Amino acid sequence: MPRGAPRRRVSSPPPPPPPEVRFLVRDGGARLAYVARPGAGPTVVFLGGYASDMTGTKACYLEAWCRDRGQAFLRFDYQGHGLSSGRLVDGTIGAWRDDALAVLGKCVAGPVLLVGSSMGAWVMLLAARAAPERVHALVGVAAAPDFTEDLLWGRLGEDQRDALRRDGVIHLPSSYGEPLPFTWRLVEDGRHHLVLRTPIDLPGPVRLLHGTRDLDVPWETSWRLAEAIRGRDVSLTLVKGGEHRLSEPHELSLLGAVIASLL
């Protein structure tokens, strides 16, 4: 470029438009919000944690990751979460499993690679057990199966247990904002869906990621899960210093690499 000539500004291409949020209307009128991107199969489906939604860091990272690779992707909100209808305090593990199965049945074609975060990993396991023919692989991030029994009920004092049974709901401090409600109905329903008490038969490979500094769900929970799953293609990766969210850049890159190895 000649000296003194005006520099041409090289602009970056505009970002892709935000995907359209769609709604699946279930029997009974519940509306489940979801975002789907087309691409090659299997479809990567993200299942979020308790009181989380589909706009979280991991969900959005995976959407961009899949878009860049031409991979099909879907994220959604359970009832009582995000843009879906309902109230969090009315939800149960069984209901959220049924939400996941409804989305898999109506919004996704072909095999799926399920990525479950925290409680979402419990929902993932239940959905995989109910529809094994759809599952290509499973990835659990800070998996929290059976958390209502082991990490909620098991940590409450007697006074708190009495209050939960008496009032039907208890609010507990959260590291991520306002105290969260947990209901007696959630605990009771969770006891019908416990998975760590017996061997677990699952289709396809299973990969588990867990941080060693997870203060919400100890990494030993993922170890118990790995031990409970029948089959040899199961592995657990511990992330030194990783916290519950596992949403730091290097942790997200690890998640992407694990998924890539399964595709």
Secondary structure, DSSP 8 states (H G I E B T S, - for coil): --TT-----------------EEEE-TTS-EEEEEEE--EEEEEEEE--TT--TTSHHHHHHHHHHHHHTEEEEEE--TTSTTSSS-GGG--HHHHHHHHHHHHHHH--S-EEEEEETHHHHHHHHHHHH-GGGEEEEEEES--TTHIIIIIGGG--HHHHHHHHHHSEEEEEETTEEEEEEEHHHHHHHTTS--TTS-B--SS-EEEEEETT-SSS-HHHHHHHHHHB-SS-EEEEEETT--SS--SHHHHHHHHHHHHHH-
